[in-house]
């Protein structure tokens, strides 16, 4: 099971409808040679989750939802 990195990593936190800024955050992570992950808070459906994960410039994309 993968986990969000807790040390020496860049983590971008977003909601399904506010993902802007991920590209800039990814560029900053790359400049500092840090792994980059995205955490999305909200309840998107499975199709939306796949679309979000597919377009995020991240090594890992995690979804945190509350059913």
C-alpha positions as CSV (number, residue, x, y, z in Angstrom):
1,X,0.0,0.0,0.0
2,X,1.4,3.4,-1.0
3,X,1.4,6.4,1.4
4,X,1.7,10.1,1.0
5,X,5.4,10.9,1.5
6,X,6.0,12.5,4.9
7,X,9.6,13.6,4.6
8,X,11.4,15.5,1.8
9,X,8.5,15.6,-0.6
10,X,6.2,18.2,-2.2
11,X,2.5,17.5,-1.7
12,X,-0.1,19.6,-3.5
13,X,-3.6,19.6,-1.8
14,X,-6.6,20.4,-4.0
15,X,-10.3,19.8,-4.4
16,X,-11.8,18.2,-7.6
17,X,-13.0,21.6,-8.8
18,X,-9.9,23.6,-7.8
19,X,-6.8,21.9,-9.3
20,X,-5.1,25.0,-10.7
21,X,-1.6,25.5,-9.6
22,X,-0.6,21.8,-9.8
23,X,1.8,22.5,-12.7
24,X,3.6,25.3,-10.8
25,X,3.9,23.1,-7.7
26,X,5.3,20.2,-9.8
27,X,7.9,22.6,-11.3
28,X,8.9,23.7,-7.9
29,X,9.2,20.1,-6.7
30,X,11.4,19.3,-9.7
31,X,13.6,22.3,-9.1
32,X,14.2,21.1,-5.5
33,X,14.6,17.5,-6.7
34,X,11.6,16.4,-4.5
35,X,9.1,13.7,-5.3
36,X,5.7,15.3,-6.1
37,X,2.3,13.9,-5.0
38,X,-1.2,15.3,-5.2
39,X,-3.9,14.9,-2.5
40,X,-7.5,15.6,-3.7
41,X,-10.1,16.2,-1.0
42,X,-13.7,15.6,-2.0
43,X,-16.2,13.1,-3.4
44,X,-15.6,12.9,-7.1
45,X,-17.1,9.9,-9.0
46,X,-14.8,7.2,-10.4
47,X,-14.8,8.8,-13.9
48,X,-13.8,12.2,-12.5
49,X,-11.1,10.5,-10.3
50,X,-9.5,8.8,-13.4
51,X,-9.6,12.1,-15.3
52,X,-8.0,14.0,-12.5
53,X,-5.3,11.3,-11.9
54,X,-4.5,11.2,-15.6
55,X,-3.8,14.9,-16.0
56,X,-1.9,15.5,-12.7
57,X,1.9,16.0,-13.2
58,X,2.6,13.8,-10.1
59,X,4.2,10.6,-9.2
60,X,1.2,9.7,-7.0
61,X,-2.4,11.0,-6.8
62,X,-4.4,10.3,-3.6
63,X,-8.1,10.9,-3.1
64,X,-9.5,11.5,0.3
65,X,-13.3,11.3,0.5
66,X,-16.1,11.0,3.0
67,X,-19.0,9.0,1.7
